[in-house]
Amino acid sequence: MTDDQLLRYSRHILLPELGIEGQEKLLGSHAVVIGAGGLGSPAALYLATAGVGHITLADGDAVDLTNLQRQVLHETASVGLPKALSGQATIARYNPDIRVTAVQMRAEGALLEDLVAGADVILDCCDNFATRHAVNRACVKLRKPLVSGAAIRFDGQVSVFDLRLPDAPCYHCLFPEGQDLEELRCAVTGVFAPLTGIIGTVQAAEALKLLAGIGESLNGRLLLLEGLTMDWRSIRLTRDPGCPVCGTGAHA
Ligand SMILES: [Zn+2]
């Protein structure tokens, strides 16, 4: 680490659980953030300020005026720009010490598999079930840890699917595809601005823990937040042996 890096990351280095060794792991890591919106904004910002050495930001949308209420990677002057580029520019201002790759496309198909294959951790910060299931399938196939978050109205949820572990449940075990509840979109139902910040920030914390190899992750637990009462609950998750994505006999 350079002298500047020792100063920039000194409050991490002071933490005995992290120290220089943990910070060097972060600097040597690659995190892929799928979606540069309400969840992806705080998640990517904290990964960046915390010194994750390479961040890939994938989003096929452009910044809209209605995004600015919560998507803190983007500002008024960014309206109309691709979110991936706007986010890349914001992060460069916060921390020029790291590398950010902007992918101005919706992550799907071969592109998604390539992104997941090159990542140490994947943060699902998207807003639709089709992408969530595609990201999950790629993470199961390539045995990558997935940090999944969702926020709508006043409610949020977050979990880790550490698919490097043999008994880890996957996203499909929890929310089988095809049985998806009616898709709730922020554009229709609304979302409380700081809720996306809270959930996205928990996603960043879990990703940083996984990258540094510290603490105990949310693997096997789903954390639920009711924002109107600020009531947090955590429920246990188990792997579904009959899951068509990760179960026995599955050909993910
Ligand atoms: Zn599964």
Boltz pocket constraint, residues with backbone or C-beta under 6 A from the ligand:
constraints:
  - pocket:
      binder: B
      contacts: [[A, 168], [A, 169], [A, 170], [A, 171], [A, 172], [A, 173], [A, 174], [A, 240], [A, 243], [A, 244], [A, 245], [A, 246], [A, 247]]
      max_distance: 6.0
